[in-house]
Amino acid sequence: EFRRVLFRSAVPRSACDRATMSLYQVQKLIYQLNRDPRTRERYAAERDAVLGEYELTEEEKGALTQPDIGLLYVLGVNGQLLMHFAALHKIEWTDYLERMRQGLKQHGQVREGV
């Protein structure tokens, strides 16, 4: 909690709000992909159009498209959502855990959420 307070006091309010809103959009899309077959079909057929329906940064779009599980984790995506998203992409459990570890090494500490 202290880290979040410190982070929020060091960053202009609008930047914090954008990061929180953007994380919400990433998680909303992942939730839809995990739960809705029609969204998965559309994502497979017209990925850019589906991504365009959400307010995402270029970094988030890249992480979703690859998928870069480590970066999504560092961006703050909920672990439960991320676990199902990884399974959707046929990523095995041990590989999923290793990708999160590598994400911390490559991208630093978790930025938001969790």
Stockholm file with secondary structure:
# STOCKHOLM 1.0

chainA/1-114         EFRRVLFRSAVPRSACDRATMSLYQVQKLIYQLNRDPRTRERYAAERDAVLGEYELTEEEKGALTQPDIGLLYVLGVNGQLLMHFAALHKIEWTDYLERMRQGLKQHGQVREGV
#=GR chainA/1-114 SS CHHHHHHHHHSCHHHHHHHHHHHHHHHHHHHHHHHCHHHHHHHHHCHHHHHTTSCCCHHHHHHHHTTCHHHHHHHTCCHHHHHHHHHHTTCCHHHHHHHHHHHHHHHCSCCSCC
#=GC SS_cons         CHHHHHHHHHSCHHHHHHHHHHHHHHHHHHHHHHHCHHHHHHHHHCHHHHHTTSCCCHHHHHHHHTTCHHHHHHHTCCHHHHHHHHHHTTCCHHHHHHHHHHHHHHHCSCCSCC
//
